[in-house]
Amino acid sequence: MAHRRKALLEARADGLRIVHRPGFRPEWVVQAIDLHRANAARGREHCEHWGPGSSVSHVVLRGPVDLDLAVKWNHERGLRGGLSDTLDGSRAARAAAGAEVLASLGMPHPETLAWAERRRLGVVRESFLITRFLAGSEPLPVALAGLRDAPRRRRALVRAVGRCIGRLHGADFDHADLKHSNFLVARDGRVVLLDLDTLVPRRRPTWRRVVRALGQLEAYTVDLHPWLPRSDRARFLRAYFEQSGRFAPRRRELIAEVKAWVEQRLARWEGRDRALHIYYPLAPRATRPRTVAIAVGSRAPGVGRVPDGEARGSR
């Protein structure tokens, strides 16, 4: 990448290859992973996200300086997935690289403290991403629902999401999984994009990919927030095209194709059993800390300050 990478250290512990920031000790990585495994074993209500492919929870390592962390566990996904991760880099490694992409664009991003992976016979089996937890943030589905009767703030949020995606596409990067639960809204209204492993290897926003990206967001909007007025959707698109004007001359054609894509996606969703659907986007709920604490045992130098690029975690 064109921008300079932050200095990172490498270690091995508990059968893991660990890449970490100076000052964030490998044993803390192992402790945080163990706490998250315990949360995931307890089930969905103890996690920020809980699904077959990955899970995320909020953990705190107690010490002279408490470490407030989000841990994402990318679960084992078979030989084919393992081989893909071995060739392209584990999902945790790619998420850390994706955060660097956003940093280079000046966009809010998860602050990576460490990532780790476990291999067997040279093949990646599972990986873990540890980021600083963004206290007071809300997933986009929760934030939008809370602003239903606050139109001015809701419109500002809708425009911020449009600018976020437009800026990414305008810089010639495509995020492969733009759904509402992959956005966090910080206390100050900043929109933070998650699941950054989809930015690496680089995918450029072709016409087909832009249709899919905008279509997926609209499908989730219809599913989660059918009350959202058309005027807010227009504000989103204006903000998007302000940042990414590549397809602006074909705006009507793009909107028509997005609409057709959405109709097909909603038809596929008809009749699904929401009670059995474990992904967060289709079952929005109020969030609350689900925290397990453990004593760090020594001071954590260099990780007490939370920079502007902090994020709650990755989903």
Beta strands, then each sheet from edge to edge (+ up, - down):
strand 1: 9-13
strand 2: 16-20
strand 3: 49-50
strand 4: 54-62
strand 5: 67-74
strand 6: 112-120
strand 7: 123-132
strand 8: 138-139
strand 9: 183-185
strand 10: 191-193
strand 11: 293-295
sheet 1: 1+ 2- 6+ 7- 5+ 4- 3+
sheet 2: 1+ 2- 6+ 7- 5+ 4- 11-
sheet 3: 8+ 9- 10+
end
